């Protein structure tokens, strides 16, 4: 597994991005992107639907206290190789490789949305890999009586309002291209974001039950579940299923006025909850 | 020129307020709208229409595959093809399904197509569509990201199963079978001709060109809208060094023939408005699942025909009023000479040797379908037959049907 540091080729590295260190590691001979910022003990972050095409205010809050390491799984922005992964086991193994390559073995791990379901799998399969686990609205369960929303059967213009509750405009700030719509950069950006969605779909289509419930008993380290109170994609009641399945000490935090991508909708409230949990004494 | 009778088998009793009250004709169409006793009548009428077309001398009858779809009641094209294999004699039977990635294991397709080829005595065209997103990813739950990879692997497995003279093991990426050995085998050697329905996907053109398969442009928007995609296809053939044999392509067109122009305007208004108003009520939610469209196609800005259809629909661009439907060329209507002239112009312009015509569309009544079919066969077809034949050979026609068309070569 080779890795190297570089300044990166992102079209935009303004503002908060300026202090972000970018490097790439190889997973299945394809490169995957790792972003790092901040000092202190490392905490990994696996982004949700749409990935992390930009550094976000939530990540800045984490990076102010810890070394935030943002791992882009195969196919997510900056990373390649999703089309080599067929079964869920392929994904979990790729993720274990990636977390190890990112230096996150035995560290705290935060996952959001689709990234949270990957984080939960990694914590269950690689029992010693994760120290403390934070899951922000993970996929993984499905209840026909209270189904999750099919985010892949939506009109594109309705997606921001579905994923975010109080600040749908932040969807554009994070996920949309800022250059001229007809430029080559804009096309590449569109491809990158389409690939991020495809990658999540390759792992989770058709957003049904991944049978995570069969494996959660192996999550024995402290865990925090964070859920936007206004999540219209996964009903907040699903937190109970994760809470019951996880064997270790587990707490649940509901974030008012936050939708599915709670860390984008209410970055401060989510960061407060996450940091409080991560900084509390072990055994919390 | 080959003239092929295509049928979608639409449900003909969708309510008049369907477009206002229902979100989609496909995927989540309201199951309460389906009346099985009515559907029984429709199926039997439709099969009669196929058989009438074959008797009237159409070169082929074409079946297709849709799932959870109010305008296509043929989830299994093979079932309808089985009845046609028995009840027709000379016509080719063109299967424009099976969507290979939907069948597990895919040798089910190898077996059924072989059965049909034996029963029909070598008259089968094996259509291998990838399938629309609505059919494959939503109605059948296939993963859009791996759909094409599964399709190509299923294709390789089927071809090998047809060619192999001994049982073999297949250990693929998605299929693992210790014993592949389908009985029966197809009558046509090495296998029935393979046709691939597609839209503007460069991958599909490349695939058809490289494999020497027929590319079928199946859209509901007629020759004017087909022009850019089909001409791009030909430019691509030039680029990869293939000839412009018109039999490399198939093309679908809605047609309504009557004794007079005035009569045609009167007769085909209702079924056309039913089709474009109710049947094409397709929710844009089901059109672009992540990964269905390849990055290559996204880059080339060449959306699939279905995506284009929904795009047209999304912009409010689908004409649902007959005058516009006709003006835009979605449906060609007129007296036999007018229809023949328009089709001649369209097929020469597109350079298409396999013309598929939809002579039943929307809620067209059975009697009118039979009359439309008869007028086409007796008065339009003779004006088109022979087109391209002095210059080009159809190398993609089933051996059994070719023998029937040329009695001196008949070996049955």
Contacts between the chains, C-beta under 8 A, distances in Angstrom:
chain1	res1	chain2	res2	distance
A	82	B	145	7.2
A	83	B	145	7.2
A	83	B	149	7.5
A	86	B	146	6.4
A	86	B	173	6.3
A	86	B	174	7.0
A	152	B	144	8.0
A	152	B	289	5.3
A	152	B	290	5.8
A	153	B	27	8.0
A	153	B	138	6.7
A	153	B	285	4.4
A	153	B	286	5.9
A	153	B	289	7.4
A	154	B	285	5.8
A	155	B	284	5.5
A	155	B	285	6.0
A	187	B	299	6.8
A	190	B	298	7.3
A	191	B	295	5.6
A	191	B	298	6.0
A	191	B	299	6.8
A	194	B	290	6.6
A	194	B	293	7.9
A	194	B	295	7.4
A	194	B	298	6.3
A	195	B	295	6.9
A	197	B	290	3.8
A	197	B	291	7.7
A	198	B	144	7.3
A	198	B	145	4.9
A	198	B	290	4.2
A	198	B	291	3.5
A	199	B	145	7.5
A	200	B	290	7.3
A	201	B	143	6.8
A	201	B	144	6.1
A	201	B	145	5.4
A	201	B	289	6.9
A	201	B	290	4.3
A	201	B	291	5.7
A	202	B	143	6.3
A	202	B	145	3.7
A	202	B	146	6.6
A	202	B	291	6.5
A	205	B	137	7.6
A	205	B	141	7.9
A	205	B	143	4.4
A	205	B	144	6.7
A	205	B	145	7.0
A	205	B	289	7.9
A	206	B	137	7.8
A	206	B	141	5.2
A	206	B	143	7.8
